[in-house]
Amino acid sequence: MGTFHHDTSPLHGITVVVETRSGEVWVGRCHDEDETRVLLLDADVHRPDAAAPDRAEWLGRAARFGVFPKHRQVVVPRAEVASLTRLGELA
Amino acid sequence: MPYSPLMVRPMREELTTIGVRELMTPEDVDAFMAEKSGTALLVFNSVCGCAAGMARPGVRIALGHDKKPAVVASVFAGQDVEATARARSYIAEIPPSSPSIALFKDGELAYFLPRHRIEGRNAEAVAADLTRAFDELC
């Protein structure tokens, strides 16, 4: 079940995890997504070269509490998306 | 920008009519948080669809459970902005989200249900999470 909007993606308003082919992991509120891109609001990112925390720890904390909104709006090109899942499914 | 008070009133009343105390100023929040004994539930209310369809009904169902917090209050994110900011300052290590629900025990955060564990579910599932926390902590 998405939110109560009928003219947007089923993921509109849902907090999602976007894993990219380059190893970045974005967590944010999906505003819209289609065959060209995923548009996230209030997002944070974990990059593969991050010293700490590691990816699993970062995702684990995100799954428990969410993320601080460090990026107001992010567009991830669909071609770079390796997976798109609901953060709630990780909790 | 806050919505019209007229539009938001039913969203407030959905909680106040079941005994939830609204904290509308930072001073209200400080007074609520000053009580350090027992259990207290704080609901971060909001205008969004997951507050209407899942969070508020979930709280209503959960508060019908045998075990429940001694006191229950709410702040309204996006409406009572200063009160919400003050409430969030007490759990500054937790990313802000609304709706969300915090359960305090003896003044310490003991359980937190963030927005992403409310959205996309139903009121019964939210209530089940809350009542599990009530059984454990209250």
Interface residues (C-beta under 8 A of the other chain):
Chain A: M1 G2 T3 F4 H5 G13 I14 T15 R64 F65 G66 V67 F68 P69 R86 L87 G88 A91
Chain B: C48 G49 C50 A52 G53 I94 P95 P96 S97 F112 P114 R115 H116 R117 E119 G120 R121 N122
